[in-house]
Amino acid sequence: MDRLSSLRVFVEIARTGSFTATAKQLGMSKASVTKHLASLETALGTRLLMRTTRQIGLTDAGVAALASARQILDAFEVMEADVRDSTHCPRGIVRIGTPPSFGAHYLAPLAVSFTQSNPSIQVAILMDDGSANLVAQGLDLSVRIAPAPKDADYVAVPLAKAPQVAVASAAYLEKFGTPTVPADLGRHNCLLHTIKSPTGVWRFDGPDGETAVRVHGTYVSNLGEPLQYGAIHGHGISIHPYYAIDEELRAGRLIPLLPGYAPRSLDVFVVYSSRQALPMRVRRFLDHLREWAATPPSWSAATTALQAPRAAARRARGRSFA
């Protein structure tokens, strides 16, 4: 049997822990998956997997073989991509993770425009809330919207700023009142994002510097969409990047709060593993993202409207000490 194919099967079984999932991912039958693994174990003269009725695990030999198998496949993929590039026709799949809202509104149009000019490359957009391990999940790239990442395992390419705003519906504000300073939020129902605010603390940049306030609410999520739904339907106050709620702000379904106080800004990065060379198809898509980022989207400068109140407050303080 084709040894490279057998290695791919073995690596995918190790990633998914399932023969059925491996067959589905690689587009082959479960019987073919079994044959490829058997062929590889025969060639190596040892068992690579321990199989029970409930789970699949690596033997000691399997652990050692997995690292080498990944290196062999990565090296072959880079060589294959470079050879294809020499004929000006890179092929294959670019797998990119993204938060759902950013993927739907911004990454999907970018993928469409990219594949129109690169018809031999397929782009697969997959949900990633920021916690996925790129290598383990088989992702080439991932868009991360957070403070600047410090993980040495990843290379982070900055794309844009992602300023945020606290919002609520008109119905909620009419019933419970409008907060005027961050400290007021302690008396409100606040809808928490468990990744962006794991400790329940919201931080704001205001006229007197940074203000931190501990908040609480009736439900939490690791995705922005459920929190946005709750805010729109009058259940509480939430914080979102402008890109995620631009339409709701324009339509008046959400009302921006605390003028002069900006929640901690995030950054939009695209990250990839520092341990793997990028195939040409991935480098091309990365260049496409950079080209998009060269002209910052309007929402990346959304805090401009908040600068005037802060600047005025600073000037006022300066006059008081004159």
C-alpha positions in Angstrom: 0.0 0.0 0.0 1.0 3.6 -0.5 3.1 4.4 2.6 2.3 8.1 2.6 -1.4 7.4 2.6 -0.9 4.9 5.4 0.9 7.6 7.4 -1.9 10.0 6.8 -4.4 7.5 8.0 -2.4 6.8 11.1 -2.0 10.5 12.0 -5.7 11.1 11.5 -6.7 8.1 13.7 -4.4 9.5 16.4 -6.1 13.0 16.0 -9.7 11.8 16.0 -9.4 8.7 18.1 -11.9 7.1 15.7 -11.7 4.9 12.6 -15.1 6.1 11.5 -14.2 9.8 11.9 -10.9 9.1 10.0 -12.7 7.4 7.1 -15.1 10.4 6.9 -12.3 13.0 7.1 -10.2 11.3 4.4 -13.1 10.2 2.2 -12.5 6.5 2.3 -14.2 3.4 3.7 -13.7 2.3 7.3 -12.3 -1.0 5.8 -9.7 0.9 3.9 -8.7 2.8 7.0 -8.2 -0.6 8.8 -6.1 -2.0 5.9 -3.8 1.1 5.8 -3.2 0.8 9.5 -2.5 -2.9 9.3 -0.1 -2.4 6.4 1.8 0.3 8.4 2.0 -1.9 11.5 3.3 -4.8 9.4 5.9 -2.6 7.7 7.1 -1.3 11.1 6.9 -4.7 12.8 4.9 -3.4 15.8 1.5 -2.3 17.0 0.9 1.4 16.9 -2.6 1.5 18.5 -4.3 -0.1 21.5 -7.9 -0.7 20.6 -10.8 -1.5 23.0 -14.5 -1.4 22.5 -14.6 2.1 24.0 -11.5 3.9 22.9 -8.3 4.0 20.9 -4.9 4.9 22.3 -1.3 5.0 21.2 1.2 2.4 22.2 4.7 3.5 23.2 5.8 2.7 19.6 2.8 4.7 18.3 3.7 7.8 20.3 7.2 7.7 18.8 5.9 7.0 15.3 3.4 9.8 15.4 5.9 12.5 15.8 8.0 11.1 12.9 4.9 10.6 10.8 3.9 14.2 11.2 7.4 15.4 10.2 7.4 13.2 7.1 4.0 14.4 6.0 4.8 18.0 6.7 8.0 17.8 4.7 6.3 16.1 1.8 3.5 18.6 1.8 5.9 21.5 1.7 7.9 19.8 -1.1 4.7 19.1 -3.0 3.5 22.7 -2.6 6.8 24.1 -3.8 6.9 21.9 -6.8 3.4 22.8 -7.7 4.2 26.5 -7.2 7.1 26.1 -9.7 4.3 25.4 -12.3 2.3 28.4 -10.9 -0.6 26.1 -9.8 -0.7 25.4 -6.0 -3.5 23.0 -5.0 -5.1 21.6 -1.9 -7.1 22.8 1.0 -6.5 25.7 3.4 -8.2 25.0 6.7 -8.7 28.2 8.7 -10.4 28.5 12.1 -12.4 31.6 13.1 -14.9 32.9 15.6 -18.4 32.4 14.1 -19.4 36.1 13.7 -16.1 37.2 12.1 -16.2 34.1 9.9 -19.7 34.8 8.6 -19.3 38.5 8.0 -15.7 38.9 7.0 -13.8 35.7 6.4 -16.4 34.1 4.1 -16.3 37.0 1.6 -12.5 36.9 1.7 -12.5 33.1 1.0 -14.9 33.6 -1.9 -12.7 36.3 -3.5 -9.6 34.2 -2.9 -11.0 31.0 -4.5 -12.2 33.0 -7.5 -8.6 33.9 -8.3 -7.2 30.6 -7.0 -9.6 28.0 -8.3 -7.3 25.1 -7.6 -7.3 25.9 -3.8 -10.2 25.0 -1.6 -10.8 27.0 1.6 -12.4 25.3 4.6 -13.7 27.7 7.3 -14.1 26.0 10.7 -15.4 27.3 14.0 -12.6 28.1 16.5 -13.4 30.0 19.7 -9.7 30.6 20.3 -9.0 27.6 22.4 -8.2 25.1 19.6 -4.7 23.6 19.2 -4.0 24.2 15.5 -1.9 21.1 15.0 -4.2 18.8 16.9 -7.3 20.2 15.1 -5.6 20.1 11.7 -5.9 23.9 11.1 -3.4 25.7 8.9 -4.4 29.1 10.1 -6.8 30.6 12.7 -8.2 34.0 13.2 -7.9 35.0 16.9 -9.6 38.1 18.3 -8.1 38.8 21.7 -5.3 40.7 23.4 -2.0 40.1 21.6 -1.1 36.4 21.9 2.2 35.5 23.7 2.3 31.7 22.9 5.7 30.8 21.5 4.1 27.9 19.7 2.4 30.3 17.3 3.4 33.0 14.9 0.8 35.8 15.1 0.3 38.2 12.1 -1.7 41.3 13.1 -4.6 42.2 10.8 -6.7 44.9 12.5 -7.8 46.5 15.7 -11.1 45.3 17.2 -12.5 48.0 19.5 -15.4 47.0 21.7 -18.5 48.7 23.1 -20.9 48.0 26.0 -24.5 47.7 24.7 -28.1 47.0 25.8 -31.5 47.2 24.2 -33.8 50.2 24.6 -36.3 48.0 26.4 -33.7 46.9 29.0 -32.6 50.5 29.6 -36.1 51.7 30.0 -36.8 49.1 32.6 -33.5 49.1 34.6 -32.0 52.5 33.9 -28.9 53.5 31.9 -25.4 53.2 33.5 -23.4 56.4 33.3 -20.0 55.1 34.7 -18.5 51.6 34.7 -19.2 51.3 38.5 -22.9 51.3 37.8 -22.6 48.0 36.0 -22.4 46.2 39.3 -26.1 46.8 39.7 -27.0 45.5 36.3 -27.5 42.1 34.7 -24.3 41.6 32.6 -23.9 38.9 30.1 -20.4 37.5 30.3 -18.0 36.0 27.7 -16.1 33.3 29.5 -13.0 33.5 27.3 -12.7 37.3 27.1 -13.7 37.8 30.7 -13.0 34.6 32.6 -12.8 36.2 36.0 -16.0 38.3 35.6 -14.1 41.6 35.4 -14.7 44.2 32.7 -12.0 46.8 32.1 -12.6 50.2 30.6 -10.3 53.0 29.4 -11.8 56.3 30.6 -10.9 59.9 31.3 -9.1 58.9 34.5 -7.3 55.9 33.1 -8.3 52.3 33.4 -11.3 51.3 35.5 -12.1 47.7 36.4 -15.5 46.5 37.6 -16.6 43.1 38.6 -20.0 42.2 37.1 -22.4 39.3 37.2 -25.4 38.1 35.2 -27.9 35.4 34.5 -26.0 33.5 31.9 -22.6 33.2 30.2 -21.2 31.8 27.0 -17.8 31.3 25.2 -19.4 32.6 22.0 -20.6 36.2 21.4 -23.8 35.3 19.5 -25.8 34.0 22.5 -24.8 37.1 24.5 -25.8 39.3 21.6 -29.1 37.6 21.4 -29.7 38.1 25.1 -28.8 41.8 24.9 -31.1 42.4 21.8 -34.0 40.8 23.6 -33.7 42.9 26.7 -32.0 40.4 29.1 -28.9 42.4 30.0 -25.8 44.4 29.1 -23.0 42.8 27.0 -19.7 43.8 25.4 -18.9 43.1 21.8 -16.5 44.2 19.1 -18.0 46.8 16.8 -17.6 44.4 13.8 -20.0 41.9 15.4 -22.8 44.3 16.1 -22.5 47.1 13.5 -25.9 46.3 11.9 -27.6 46.1 15.3 -26.2 49.5 16.3 -27.3 51.1 13.0 -30.8 49.6 13.3 -31.2 50.7 16.9 -31.6 47.1 18.2 -28.7 47.8 20.5 -27.8 51.1 22.2 -24.1 51.9 22.9 -23.5 52.7 26.6 -20.9 54.6 28.7 -19.7 57.3 26.2 -16.2 58.3 27.1 -15.4 54.8 28.5 -14.2 52.1 26.0 -13.9 48.5 27.0 -10.5 47.0 26.6 -9.7 46.8 22.9 -8.9 43.5 21.2 -6.7 42.8 18.2 -7.5 40.6 15.1 -4.6 38.3 14.4 -4.2 35.3 12.1 -2.0 32.7 13.8 -0.2 29.6 12.5 2.1 27.0 14.1 5.7 28.0 14.5 6.6 24.3 14.3 5.5 23.8 10.7 6.5 25.3 7.4 3.6 26.8 5.5 2.7 25.3 2.1 2.4 27.7 -0.8 -1.4 27.5 -0.8 -1.5 28.6 2.8 1.1 31.4 2.2 -1.1 32.7 -0.6 -4.2 32.8 1.6 -2.2 34.6 4.3 -1.1 37.2 1.7 -4.7 37.6 0.8 -5.6 38.4 4.4 -2.7 40.8 4.6 -4.0 42.6 1.5 -7.4 42.9 3.0 -5.9 44.3 6.3 -3.9 46.9 4.4 -7.0 49.0 4.2 -8.4 49.0 7.8 -12.2 48.3 7.9 -14.4 51.1 9.3 -15.1 49.2 12.5 -11.4 49.1 13.4 -11.5 52.8 14.0 -14.9 52.8 15.9 -13.3 54.2 19.0 -12.6 57.5 17.3 -16.1 58.7 18.3 -15.2 58.0 21.9 -12.0 60.0 21.9 -13.6 63.4 22.1 -15.2 63.0 25.5 -12.0 61.6 26.9 -9.9 64.4 25.4 -12.2 67.0 26.7 -12.0 65.5 30.2 -8.2 65.5 30.1 -8.2 69.2 29.0 -10.6 70.0 31.8 -8.3 68.4 34.4 -5.3 70.2 32.9 -7.1 73.6 33.3 -8.0 72.8 36.9 -4.3 72.5 37.8 -3.3 75.6 35.9 
